[in-house]
Amino acid sequence: MLPHSRPKDNREGEYLADPNTLLGVAVLPISLAEKQLFLLNWQEEQGSQGVNHYWAGAPPIPGKKYCQKYLPMLAVLDHSFKVEEIAR
């Protein structure tokens, strides 16, 4: 197991985890009544990096609204995909 640290107040920090394992890095206050977007960025020691996202809230965001409004916003942050190739 690799060493890891966890900031006490859920701010950005450095985390290390063994491959194919789960590591809790924060406890986030989530309300199902409020839609929230969490953007996740990571970088591996070898230099490769990635971005992903998580939508919280209910009811789910309609697919058309997601593709037309939010996916372009995520593409600007991510740079790993083209909206027009995904949202058809």
LUMTINU-281055 format. One record per atom (N, C-alpha, C, O, CB): residue number from 0; atom name; x, y, z. Coordinates in nm, 2 decimals, padded with zeros to 4 digits. Glycine has a CB too. Layout:
! LUMTINU-281055
NUM	CA	X	Y	Z;
...
This chain:
! LUMTINU-281055
0	N	00.08	-00.12	00.00;
0	CA	00.00	00.00	00.00;
0	C	00.09	00.12	00.00;
0	O	00.19	00.13	00.08;
0	CB	-00.10	00.00	00.12;
1	N	00.05	00.22	-00.09;
1	CA	00.13	00.34	-00.09;
1	C	00.08	00.44	00.02;
1	O	-00.03	00.43	00.06;
1	CB	00.11	00.41	-00.23;
2	N	00.17	00.53	00.06;
2	CA	00.13	00.63	00.16;
2	C	00.04	00.73	00.10;
2	O	00.05	00.75	-00.02;
2	CB	00.25	00.70	00.22;
3	N	-00.05	00.78	00.18;
3	CA	-00.14	00.89	00.13;
3	C	-00.17	00.99	00.24;
3	O	-00.15	00.96	00.36;
3	CB	-00.27	00.83	00.07;
4	N	-00.21	01.11	00.20;
4	CA	-00.25	01.21	00.29;
4	C	-00.39	01.25	00.26;
4	O	-00.43	01.24	00.15;
4	CB	-00.15	01.33	00.29;
5	N	-00.46	01.31	00.36;
5	CA	-00.59	01.35	00.34;
5	C	-00.61	01.49	00.41;
5	O	-00.60	01.49	00.53;
5	CB	-00.70	01.25	00.39;
6	N	-00.63	01.60	00.34;
6	CA	-00.65	01.72	00.40;
6	C	-00.78	01.72	00.49;
6	O	-00.87	01.65	00.46;
6	CB	-00.67	01.84	00.30;
7	N	-00.77	01.78	00.61;
7	CA	-00.88	01.77	00.70;
7	C	-01.00	01.85	00.66;
7	O	-01.11	01.81	00.70;
7	CB	-00.83	01.83	00.83;
8	N	-00.99	01.95	00.57;
8	CA	-01.10	02.03	00.53;
8	C	-01.14	02.01	00.38;
8	O	-01.20	02.09	00.32;
8	CB	-01.07	02.17	00.55;
9	N	-01.11	01.89	00.32;
9	CA	-01.15	01.85	00.19;
9	C	-01.10	01.94	00.08;
9	O	-01.16	01.95	-00.03;
9	CB	-01.30	01.85	00.18;
10	N	-00.99	02.01	00.10;
10	CA	-00.93	02.09	-00.01;
10	C	-00.85	02.00	-00.10;
10	O	-00.83	01.88	-00.07;
10	CB	-00.85	02.21	00.05;
11	N	-00.80	02.06	-00.21;
11	CA	-00.71	01.99	-00.30;
11	C	-00.59	01.94	-00.22;
11	O	-00.54	02.00	-00.13;
11	CB	-00.67	02.08	-00.42;
12	N	-00.54	01.82	-00.26;
12	CA	-00.43	01.77	-00.20;
12	C	-00.37	01.66	-00.28;
12	O	-00.42	01.63	-00.39;
12	CB	-00.46	01.71	-00.06;
13	N	-00.27	01.59	-00.24;
13	CA	-00.20	01.49	-00.31;
13	C	-00.24	01.35	-00.25;
13	O	-00.24	01.34	-00.13;
13	CB	-00.05	01.50	-00.31;
14	N	-00.28	01.26	-00.33;
14	CA	-00.33	01.13	-00.29;
14	C	-00.26	01.02	-00.37;
14	O	-00.24	01.04	-00.49;
14	CB	-00.48	01.11	-00.30;
15	N	-00.22	00.92	-00.31;
15	CA	-00.16	00.80	-00.38;
15	C	-00.24	00.68	-00.35;
15	O	-00.27	00.66	-00.23;
15	CB	00.00	00.79	-00.34;
16	N	-00.26	00.60	-00.45;
16	CA	-00.33	00.47	-00.43;
16	C	-00.27	00.36	-00.51;
16	O	-00.22	00.39	-00.62;
16	CB	-00.48	00.49	-00.46;
17	N	-00.28	00.24	-00.46;
17	CA	-00.24	00.13	-00.54;
17	C	-00.33	00.11	-00.66;
17	O	-00.45	00.15	-00.65;
17	CB	-00.24	00.00	-00.45;
18	N	-00.29	00.05	-00.77;
18	CA	-00.37	00.02	-00.88;
18	C	-00.50	-00.06	-00.85;
18	O	-00.49	-00.15	-00.76;
18	CB	-00.30	-00.05	-00.99;
19	N	-00.61	-00.03	-00.91;
19	CA	-00.74	-00.10	-00.89;
19	C	-00.79	-00.10	-00.75;
19	O	-00.84	-00.20	-00.70;
19	CB	-00.72	-00.24	-00.94;
20	N	-00.76	00.01	-00.67;
20	CA	-00.81	00.02	-00.54;
20	C	-00.90	00.14	-00.53;
20	O	-00.89	00.23	-00.61;
20	CB	-00.70	00.02	-00.44;
21	N	-00.98	00.15	-00.42;
21	CA	-01.05	00.27	-00.39;
21	C	-00.99	00.35	-00.28;
21	O	-00.93	00.29	-00.18;
21	CB	-01.20	00.23	-00.35;
22	N	-00.99	00.48	-00.29;
22	CA	-00.94	00.56	-00.18;
22	C	-01.03	00.68	-00.16;
22	O	-01.05	00.76	-00.25;
22	CB	-00.79	00.61	-00.22;
23	N	-01.09	00.69	-00.04;
23	CA	-01.17	00.80	00.00;
23	C	-01.08	00.92	00.02;
23	O	-00.99	00.92	00.10;
23	CB	-01.26	00.77	00.12;
24	N	-01.11	01.03	-00.05;
24	CA	-01.03	01.15	-00.04;
24	C	-01.10	01.27	00.02;
24	O	-01.04	01.37	00.06;
24	CB	-00.97	01.18	-00.17;
25	N	-01.23	01.26	00.02;
25	CA	-01.31	01.37	00.08;
25	C	-01.45	01.32	00.11;
25	O	-01.50	01.22	00.05;
25	CB	-01.31	01.49	-00.02;
26	N	-01.52	01.40	00.19;
26	CA	-01.66	01.38	00.22;
26	C	-01.73	01.51	00.17;
26	O	-01.70	01.62	00.23;
26	CB	-01.69	01.35	00.38;
27	N	-01.81	01.49	00.08;
27	CA	-01.88	01.61	00.02;
27	C	-02.02	01.62	00.06;
27	O	-02.10	01.52	00.05;
27	CB	-01.86	01.60	-00.13;
28	N	-02.06	01.74	00.10;
28	CA	-02.21	01.76	00.13;
28	C	-02.29	01.76	00.01;
28	O	-02.27	01.85	-00.08;
28	CB	-02.23	01.89	00.22;
29	N	-02.38	01.67	-00.01;
29	CA	-02.46	01.66	-00.13;
29	C	-02.61	01.66	-00.09;
29	O	-02.65	01.58	-00.01;
29	CB	-02.42	01.53	-00.21;
30	N	-02.68	01.74	-00.16;
30	CA	-02.82	01.75	-00.14;
30	C	-02.89	01.70	-00.27;
30	O	-02.86	01.75	-00.38;
30	CB	-02.87	01.89	-00.11;
31	N	-02.98	01.60	-00.26;
31	CA	-03.05	01.55	-00.38;
31	C	-03.14	01.66	-00.44;
31	O	-03.17	01.65	-00.56;
31	CB	-03.13	01.43	-00.35;
32	N	-03.18	01.76	-00.36;
32	CA	-03.26	01.87	-00.41;
32	C	-03.18	01.97	-00.50;
32	O	-03.24	02.04	-00.57;
32	CB	-03.33	01.94	-00.30;
33	N	-03.05	01.97	-00.49;
33	CA	-02.97	02.06	-00.56;
33	C	-02.88	01.99	-00.66;
33	O	-02.81	01.89	-00.62;
33	CB	-02.89	02.15	-00.46;
34	N	-02.88	02.03	-00.78;
34	CA	-02.79	01.97	-00.88;
34	C	-02.65	02.03	-00.87;
34	O	-02.64	02.15	-00.86;
34	CB	-02.84	01.99	-01.03;
35	N	-02.55	01.94	-00.86;
35	CA	-02.41	01.98	-00.84;
35	C	-02.33	01.91	-00.94;
35	O	-02.35	01.79	-00.97;
35	CB	-02.37	01.96	-00.70;
36	N	-02.22	01.97	-00.99;
36	CA	-02.13	01.91	-01.08;
36	C	-01.99	01.91	-01.01;
36	O	-01.94	02.01	-00.97;
36	CB	-02.12	01.99	-01.22;
37	N	-01.93	01.79	-01.00;
37	CA	-01.80	01.78	-00.94;
37	C	-01.71	01.74	-01.06;
37	O	-01.73	01.64	-01.13;
37	CB	-01.80	01.67	-00.83;
38	N	-01.60	01.82	-01.07;
38	CA	-01.50	01.79	-01.18;
38	C	-01.38	01.73	-01.11;
38	O	-01.32	01.79	-01.01;
38	CB	-01.46	01.92	-01.25;
39	N	-01.34	01.62	-01.16;
39	CA	-01.23	01.54	-01.10;
39	C	-01.11	01.54	-01.19;
39	O	-01.12	01.50	-01.31;
39	CB	-01.27	01.39	-01.07;
40	N	-01.00	01.59	-01.14;
40	CA	-00.87	01.59	-01.22;
40	C	-00.77	01.51	-01.15;
40	O	-00.76	01.50	-01.03;
40	CB	-00.82	01.74	-01.24;
41	N	-00.69	01.43	-01.23;
41	CA	-00.58	01.36	-01.16;
41	C	-00.46	01.35	-01.25;
41	O	-00.47	01.37	-01.37;
41	CB	-00.63	01.21	-01.13;
42	N	-00.35	01.33	-01.19;
42	CA	-00.22	01.31	-01.27;
42	C	-00.15	01.20	-01.21;
42	O	-00.13	01.19	-01.08;
42	CB	-00.14	01.44	-01.26;
43	N	-00.10	01.11	-01.29;
43	CA	-00.02	00.99	-01.25;
43	C	00.13	01.03	-01.23;
43	O	00.17	01.13	-01.29;
43	CB	-00.03	00.88	-01.34;
44	N	00.20	00.96	-01.15;
44	CA	00.34	00.99	-01.13;
44	C	00.42	00.99	-01.26;
44	O	00.52	01.06	-01.28;
44	CB	00.40	00.89	-01.04;
45	N	00.38	00.91	-01.36;
45	CA	00.44	00.90	-01.49;
45	C	00.41	01.02	-01.58;
45	O	00.47	01.04	-01.68;
45	CB	00.40	00.77	-01.56;
46	N	00.32	01.11	-01.53;
46	CA	00.29	01.23	-01.61;
46	C	00.16	01.23	-01.68;
46	O	00.11	01.33	-01.72;
46	CB	00.40	01.25	-01.70;
47	N	00.10	01.11	-01.70;
47	CA	-00.03	01.11	-01.77;
47	C	-00.14	01.16	-01.68;
47	O	-00.12	01.16	-01.56;
47	CB	-00.07	00.96	-01.82;
48	N	-00.24	01.22	-01.73;
48	CA	-00.34	01.28	-01.65;
48	C	-00.48	01.26	-01.71;
48	O	-00.49	01.21	-01.82;
48	CB	-00.32	01.43	-01.64;
49	N	-00.58	01.28	-01.63;
49	CA	-00.72	01.26	-01.68;
49	C	-00.82	01.35	-01.61;
49	O	-00.79	01.42	-01.51;
49	CB	-00.76	01.12	-01.65;
50	N	-00.94	01.36	-01.66;
50	CA	-01.04	01.44	-01.61;
50	C	-01.17	01.36	-01.62;
50	O	-01.19	01.28	-01.72;
50	CB	-01.06	01.58	-01.69;
51	N	-01.26	01.37	-01.52;
51	CA	-01.39	01.31	-01.52;
51	C	-01.48	01.40	-01.45;
51	O	-01.44	01.50	-01.39;
51	CB	-01.38	01.16	-01.47;
52	N	-01.61	01.36	-01.44;
52	CA	-01.70	01.44	-01.37;
52	C	-01.81	01.35	-01.31;
52	O	-01.83	01.24	-01.35;
52	CB	-01.77	01.55	-01.46;
53	N	-01.88	01.41	-01.21;
53	CA	-01.99	01.34	-01.15;
53	C	-02.10	01.44	-01.12;
53	O	-02.08	01.55	-01.07;
53	CB	-01.95	01.28	-01.01;
54	N	-02.22	01.41	-01.17;
54	CA	-02.34	01.49	-01.14;
54	C	-02.42	01.44	-01.02;
54	O	-02.44	01.32	-01.02;
54	CB	-02.43	01.50	-01.27;
55	N	-02.45	01.52	-00.93;
55	CA	-02.53	01.48	-00.81;
55	C	-02.66	01.56	-00.82;
55	O	-02.67	01.67	-00.87;
55	CB	-02.45	01.51	-00.68;
56	N	-02.76	01.50	-00.76;
56	CA	-02.89	01.56	-00.76;
56	C	-03.00	01.48	-00.82;
56	O	-02.97	01.39	-00.91;
56	CB	-02.89	01.70	-00.82;
57	N	-03.12	01.51	-00.79;
57	CA	-03.24	01.44	-00.85;
57	C	-03.34	01.55	-00.89;
57	O	-03.35	01.65	-00.82;
57	CB	-03.29	01.33	-00.75;
58	N	-03.42	01.53	-00.99;
58	CA	-03.41	01.42	-01.09;
58	C	-03.28	01.44	-01.18;
58	O	-03.22	01.55	-01.18;
58	CB	-03.53	01.41	-01.17;
59	N	-03.25	01.34	-01.25;
59	CA	-03.13	01.35	-01.34;
59	C	-03.15	01.46	-01.44;
59	O	-03.26	01.49	-01.47;
59	CB	-03.11	01.21	-01.41;
60	N	-03.04	01.51	-01.49;
60	CA	-03.05	01.61	-01.60;
60	C	-03.09	01.54	-01.73;
60	O	-03.03	01.44	-01.77;
60	CB	-02.91	01.68	-01.61;
61	N	-03.19	01.60	-01.80;
61	CA	-03.23	01.54	-01.93;
61	C	-03.11	01.54	-02.03;
61	O	-03.03	01.63	-02.03;
61	CB	-03.34	01.63	-01.99;
62	N	-03.10	01.43	-02.10;
62	CA	-02.99	01.41	-02.19;
62	C	-02.97	01.52	-02.29;
62	O	-02.85	01.56	-02.32;
62	CB	-03.01	01.28	-02.27;
63	N	-03.08	01.58	-02.35;
63	CA	-03.06	01.68	-02.45;
63	C	-03.00	01.81	-02.38;
63	O	-02.91	01.87	-02.44;
63	CB	-03.20	01.72	-02.51;
64	N	-03.05	01.84	-02.26;
64	CA	-02.99	01.96	-02.19;
64	C	-02.84	01.93	-02.16;
64	O	-02.76	02.02	-02.17;
64	CB	-03.07	01.99	-02.06;
65	N	-02.81	01.81	-02.11;
65	CA	-02.67	01.78	-02.08;
65	C	-02.58	01.80	-02.20;
65	O	-02.48	01.86	-02.19;
65	CB	-02.66	01.63	-02.03;
66	N	-02.63	01.74	-02.32;
66	CA	-02.55	01.75	-02.44;
66	C	-02.53	01.89	-02.49;
66	O	-02.43	01.93	-02.55;
66	CB	-02.61	01.66	-02.55;
67	N	-02.64	01.97	-02.48;
67	CA	-02.64	02.10	-02.54;
67	C	-02.57	02.21	-02.45;
67	O	-02.51	02.30	-02.50;
67	CB	-02.78	02.15	-02.58;
68	N	-02.59	02.19	-02.32;
68	CA	-02.54	02.30	-02.23;
68	C	-02.42	02.26	-02.15;
68	O	-02.32	02.34	-02.15;
68	CB	-02.65	02.33	-02.13;
69	N	-02.42	02.14	-02.09;
69	CA	-02.31	02.11	-02.00;
69	C	-02.19	02.04	-02.06;
69	O	-02.08	02.06	-02.02;
69	CB	-02.36	02.02	-01.89;
70	N	-02.22	01.95	-02.16;
70	CA	-02.11	01.88	-02.23;
70	C	-02.01	01.98	-02.29;
70	O	-01.88	01.96	-02.28;
70	CB	-02.16	01.79	-02.33;
71	N	-02.05	02.09	-02.36;
71	CA	-01.95	02.18	-02.41;
71	C	-01.87	02.25	-02.30;
71	O	-01.75	02.28	-02.32;
71	CB	-02.03	02.29	-02.49;
72	N	-01.93	02.27	-02.18;
72	CA	-01.85	02.33	-02.07;
72	C	-01.75	02.24	-02.02;
72	O	-01.63	02.28	-01.99;
72	CB	-01.95	02.37	-01.96;
73	N	-01.78	02.11	-02.02;
73	CA	-01.68	02.01	-01.98;
73	C	-01.57	01.99	-02.08;
73	O	-01.46	01.97	-02.04;
73	CB	-01.75	01.87	-01.95;
74	N	-01.61	02.00	-02.20;
74	CA	-01.50	01.98	-02.31;
74	C	-01.40	02.09	-02.30;
74	O	-01.28	02.07	-02.33;
74	CB	-01.57	01.99	-02.45;
75	N	-01.44	02.21	-02.26;
75	CA	-01.34	02.32	-02.25;
75	C	-01.25	02.29	-02.14;
75	O	-01.13	02.33	-02.15;
75	CB	-01.42	02.46	-02.22;
76	N	-01.29	02.23	-02.03;
76	CA	-01.21	02.19	-01.92;
76	C	-01.12	02.07	-01.94;
76	O	-01.01	02.06	-01.89;
76	CB	-01.29	02.17	-01.79;
77	N	-01.17	01.98	-02.02;
77	CA	-01.11	01.85	-02.04;
77	C	-01.01	01.85	-02.16;
77	O	-00.90	01.80	-02.14;
77	CB	-01.21	01.74	-02.06;
78	N	-01.05	01.89	-02.27;
78	CA	-00.97	01.89	-02.40;
78	C	-00.94	01.75	-02.45;
78	O	-00.85	01.74	-02.54;
78	CB	-00.84	01.96	-02.37;
79	N	-01.00	01.65	-02.40;
79	CA	-00.97	01.51	-02.45;
79	C	-01.08	01.46	-02.55;
79	O	-01.06	01.35	-02.60;
79	CB	-00.96	01.42	-02.33;
80	N	-01.18	01.54	-02.57;
80	CA	-01.29	01.50	-02.66;
80	C	-01.35	01.62	-02.73;
80	O	-01.33	01.73	-02.69;
80	CB	-01.39	01.42	-02.59;
81	N	-01.42	01.59	-02.84;
81	CA	-01.49	01.69	-02.92;
81	C	-01.64	01.67	-02.90;
81	O	-01.69	01.56	-02.93;
81	CB	-01.44	01.69	-03.07;
82	N	-01.71	01.77	-02.86;
82	CA	-01.85	01.76	-02.83;
82	C	-01.92	01.71	-02.95;
82	O	-02.01	01.62	-02.94;
82	CB	-01.91	01.89	-02.79;
83	N	-01.89	01.76	-03.07;
83	CA	-01.97	01.72	-03.19;
83	C	-01.95	01.57	-03.22;
83	O	-02.03	01.51	-03.29;
83	CB	-01.92	01.80	-03.31;
84	N	-01.85	01.51	-03.17;
84	CA	-01.83	01.36	-03.19;
84	C	-01.90	01.28	-03.09;
84	O	-01.93	01.16	-03.11;
84	CB	-01.68	01.33	-03.18;
85	N	-01.94	01.34	-02.98;
85	CA	-02.01	01.26	-02.87;
85	C	-02.16	01.29	-02.88;
85	O	-02.25	01.20	-02.88;
85	CB	-01.96	01.30	-02.74;
86	N	-02.20	01.42	-02.88;
86	CA	-02.34	01.46	-02.87;
86	C	-02.40	01.47	-03.01;
86	O	-02.40	01.58	-03.07;
86	CB	-02.36	01.60	-02.80;
87	N	-02.45	01.36	-03.06;
87	CA	-02.51	01.36	-03.20;
87	C	-02.66	01.35	-03.19;
87	O	-02.72	01.35	-03.29;
87	CB	-02.45	01.24	-03.28;
